[in-house]
């Protein structure tokens, strides 16, 4: 199964924006690792917002 290109770019932009990582570094992550990083960014935001 191929991961949708639009979704990949959305994830890469999200991680790059919030963690200030280079795009190449984000794109080099394996999908499960990238998903975990995205989950952790969301968890941090929820904790900061008090949700």
C-alpha positions in Angstrom: 0.0 0.0 0.0 1.3 3.4 -0.9 1.0 6.3 1.5 -0.8 9.2 0.0 1.5 12.0 -1.1 -0.7 14.7 0.2 -0.8 13.1 3.6 3.0 12.7 3.6 3.4 16.4 2.9 0.9 17.3 5.6 2.8 15.3 8.1 6.2 16.6 7.0 5.0 20.2 7.2 3.5 19.6 10.7 6.7 18.2 12.1 9.0 20.6 10.3 6.9 23.6 11.6 6.6 22.6 15.2 10.1 21.0 15.7 12.0 23.2 13.2 13.4 20.1 11.6 14.7 20.1 8.1 12.3 18.6 5.5 14.8 16.0 4.5 15.1 14.8 8.1 11.4 14.4 8.4 11.0 12.6 5.1 13.8 10.2 6.0 11.8 9.0 9.0 10.0 5.6 8.7 6.2 6.0 8.7 5.7 4.5 12.2 8.4 6.8 13.7 6.9 9.9 12.0 3.5 9.0 13.3 4.8 8.7 16.8 6.5 12.1 16.6 3.2 13.6 15.4 1.3 11.9 18.2 3.8 13.4 20.7 3.6 16.9 19.3 -0.2 16.6 19.7 0.1 15.3 23.2 2.4 18.2 24.2 0.0 20.7 22.7 -3.0 19.2 24.6 -1.0 19.2 27.8 -0.1 22.8 27.4 -3.7 23.8 26.6 -4.8 21.9 29.7 -7.0 19.4 27.7 
